[in-house]
Amino acid sequence: MEDDRNREELTELLGRFFGPSEAESAEREIRAGDRLFDVSPSPQVAPELLEDIKQRIAVRLAAPRRGSHPLYRYGGAAAAVIVVALIGFFGRPAQEPSDIHYASLIPAALWDSDDIVSDDMKLAYFRSELRRVETQMLALDADDGEVATGALDEVEMELIRIERQFWKE
């Protein structure tokens, strides 16, 4: 069962890289190679050779490491710090102080004024519309005869129109 699953996985994998006939041929060659490995097992290592290798590893691990002089160790780090500092100081040209320019939604001329609404035509238009609607609302509230019947609906529609126009611009 395990062998069947391995065979299917190998067939699927080879099918991704080769055509169907080439995949079958490659699979046969791989299976033949596996059978050759099964028939001729690897030679056993002599126990004396294995012990000799283990001894060499133990001697190598037990030997004190030849340490380098601290001057060599820290000298490289100091040289790197000096190089980075020199690049930092001399690598970039000095920047000239310049005027600060920021992108803004409101033009710079408006910031100079005390009354932003009067300087911007769109805001001035909306201010006048709001004042007109305010007078209509006050007239409705006071029950003056200036506003005709159904004016409340007209005022509401006017407010909705102004709000939509404001957000579109």
Buried (B, 14 or more C-beta within 10 A) or exposed (E): EEEEEEEEEBBEEBBEEBEEEEBBEBBEEEEEEEEEEEEEEEEEEEEEEEEEEEEEEEEEEEEEEEEEEEEEEEEEEEEEEEEEEEEEEEEEEEEEEEEEEEEEEEEEEBEEEEEEBEBBEEBBBBEEBEEEBEEBBEBBEEEEEEBEEEBEEEBEEBBEEBEEEBEEE
